C-alpha cells in the first residue's frame, strides 16, 4: 500500500490490521493517507477511519492487560492465587494475533507464554496492582498494559422512510430513482433495501431525492456493523513496572534497594527510572531504598 500524502502530525506509532486484508501504518491522533491497489483512498483520525472521504469505521477503545509466565506451567487462577473473578485466557482478542506475534519477536518474549487477564469487578488500576504483586511473588515474568482500538466497518443496509400521511408510496416513481427494493413497514413507514456495496455518497444522493417528494417527512440511512470489516489499531504495549524495581528486572529484591542507594551516592540519580520511587512521593531518595528493604524484610517474616 502506497502512502500518497504527507503525515500531518505524528505521535505514537500504531499498526492497523483488517480481516479483509487491508494493512497500513498510522498513528494515534494523527492523519495519514493511503491508496490501495483499487485506488481507494483511506485516511484516519483518532476516532474514525475514512474511505474516499466517507465514514468507513468508527472507534471503540479497549484497555487490555497481558502477562508472560516464566516457565511451562499450567496457568490457572489457583496457580496465580487469584479469585475466580479474574478471567485468564491464552487466546488473543480478535485481530490481535499478528500484533502480539510482532511484539513478542521484537522484545525477545515467547509468544506461547503470553496470557490475557481481565476482571469485570475491578478497575484498571486494581488490575495493575495485581500484576505487580504477581511479579513480586515470581508468578509471572513481565506484564503489559495494552491499549488498542477496534474500528467496526459501517455497512449500509438500507434507508428508513417516514411519510407525512398514509398514502401509496413507490420510491421508483421519484425522478432519478429506479430498481429500488422496498417494503411497507407501518402505515406511514417504508424500508428501502440497499446493496451492501453501496457507499455513503451514493446512499446520500438517494436520500436527497427521496426527501424531494412532498409526502416524505424524513429519510435516514440505516447502517449495520460488519465485524468482518473490522480493523485494529494498537499502541505499543506499556510495561507494568513494580514500584521500587530500580534495575528493571521485573522483580523486587535487595538488589533494587542497593542500586538506588548506589546511584544516589554516585550522584547519578538521573540514571534511576521513575518507578524507583517506591513510596510514591514523586521523588527518588534514600528513603525509597530504605522502604524497599523494610518491605522485603517484613515480607520474608510473613
C-alpha positions, -999 to 999 in steps of 0.1 A, spaced: 0 0 0 15 33 -10 14 64 11 2 93 -11 0 123 13 23 138 39 17 130 76 2 160 93 10 150 128 29 121 144 26 108 179 28 72 189 32 45 162 4 21 157 -4 -8 134 -37 -14 116 -49 -48 106 -81 -58 87 -98 -92 83 -103 -83 46 -65 -80 40 -61 -42 42 -30 -32 61 -14 1 67 5 20 93 -10 50 111 -5 68 144 -27 77 173 -42 112 169 -26 116 135 -39 120 100 -23 98 73 -35 90 38 -30 58 18 -42 44 -15 -46 7 -22 -45 -13 -54 -81 -5 -61 -73 32 -60 -94 37 -28 -80 64 -5 -81 56 32 -75 82 59 -78 82 97 -81 104 127 -83 94 163 -120 84 162 -128 75 126 -114 57 95 -125 71 62 -126 56 27 -126 80 -2 -138 107 23 -168 86 35 -170 72 71 -156 37 69 -153 27 105 -157 41 140 -136 36 171 -142 16 202 -115 19 229 -103 -12 247 -77 -14 275 -62 -49 279 -36 -64 302 -11 -90 291 14 -111 311 41 -137 304 48 -167 326 84 -177 335 82 -214 326 59 -241 312 33 -241 339 -4 -247 338 -17 -211 342 -48 -212 363 -64 -189 389 -52 -214 415 -16 -212 403 -17 -174 403 -36 -174 437 -63 -152 423 -101 -154 429 -124 -167 402 -134 -131 395 -103 -129 373 -105 -142 338 -73 -157 324 -70 -165 287 -43 -175 263 -65 -165 234 -58 -131 219 -86 -106 212 -100 -109 177 -75 -94 153 -46 -91 178 -27 -123 167 -3 -106 143 2 -77 166 11 -99 195 35 -120 174 53 -89 161 56 -75 197 70 -107 212 95 -112 184 107 -76 188 111 -78 226 125 -113 228 94 -127 246 79 -161 240 45 -159 222 34 -192 237 38 -179 272 15 -149 268 -18 -146 287 -45 -120 289 -61 -110 322 -93 -92 330 -117 -87 359 -151 -72 355 -153 -63 392 -121 -44 393 -108 -11 378 -77 -9 356 -55 4 384 -65 -26 406 -55 -50 379 -22 -32 375 -16 -36 412 -25 -73 409 1 -77 381 28 -60 402 21 -84 431 23 -114 407 57 -103 396 69 -97 431 58 -132 440 76 -147 410 44 -159 395 48 -141 362 78 -127 343 65 -95 328 32 -76 324 20 -50 300 -9 -26 296 -21 -27 260 -44 0 246 -59 -8 213 -89 4 193 -113 -16 172 -129 0 143 -161 -17 131 -168 -10 94 -202 5 88 -221 -13 61 -252 5 46 -282 -18 49 -310 4 38 -329 36 41 -358 43 65 -385 65 51 -413 82 71 -443 97 53 -464 126 64 -496 106 58 -507 70 49 -505 70 11 -493 46 -15 -456 52 -19 -432 39 -45 -397 55 -44 -391 43 -80 -416 69 -91 -393 96 -80 -373 112 -108 -338 98 -109 -346 66 -90 -353 32 -103 -350 -5 -94 -351 1 -57 -363 -28 -35 -387 -16 -8 -414 -27 15 -441 -11 37 -432 -15 74 -460 5 90 -488 28 77 -465 57 72 -431 40 72 -412 23 44 -379 5 42 -357 6 11 -331 -22 9 -295 -13 -2 -269 -34 -18 -242 -39 9 -216 -24 -16 -235 9 -16 -212 37 -4 -223 66 18 -222 92 -10 -245 72 -33 -269 65 -4 -270 102 5 -279 111 -31 -308 86 -29 -319 101 4 -319 137 -10 -340 126 -40 -365 108 -17 -367 139 5 -376 159 -25 -410 142 -25 -436 164 -8 -451 134 10 -419 124 27 -413 136 62 -378 121 67 -354 96 52 -324 82 71 -296 58 62 -296 26 83 -261 12 89 -252 -23 102 -218 -32 117 -198 -57 98 -173 -75 120 -156 -89 90 -146 -54 81 -131 -46 115 -96 -31 117 -75 -29 147 -53 0 159 -28 -8 187 -4 14 205 29 -2 217 22 -22 249 34 -4 280 54 -22 307 37 -26 341 66 -18 364 69 -27 401 73 3 423 109 3 435 122 -20 407 152 2 401 172 -23 380 141 -31 358 143 -69 361 105 -72 369 114 -83 404 117 -66 438 148 -77 457 175 -63 479 194 -55 447 169 -28 440 174 -11 473 212 -14 469 210 0 433 190 31 444 215 38 472 245 33 449 232 57 422 223 83 447 257 80 464 274 84 429 252 115 422 237 96 392 200 100 402 191 106 366 200 70 358 173 57 381 139 50 363 109 70 376 94 38 390 123 35 415 100 58 436 88 31 459 68 52 483 51 72 455 60 107 468 72 118 433 109 117 441 136 90 443 156 94 476 174 72 501 140 68 518 129 46 488 159 23 493 151 20 530 115 13 524 122 -13 498 145 -31 523 119 -27 550 91 -41 528 112 -72 518 122 -78 554 85 -78 565 75 -99 536 101 -126 545 88 -127 580 52 -132 567 
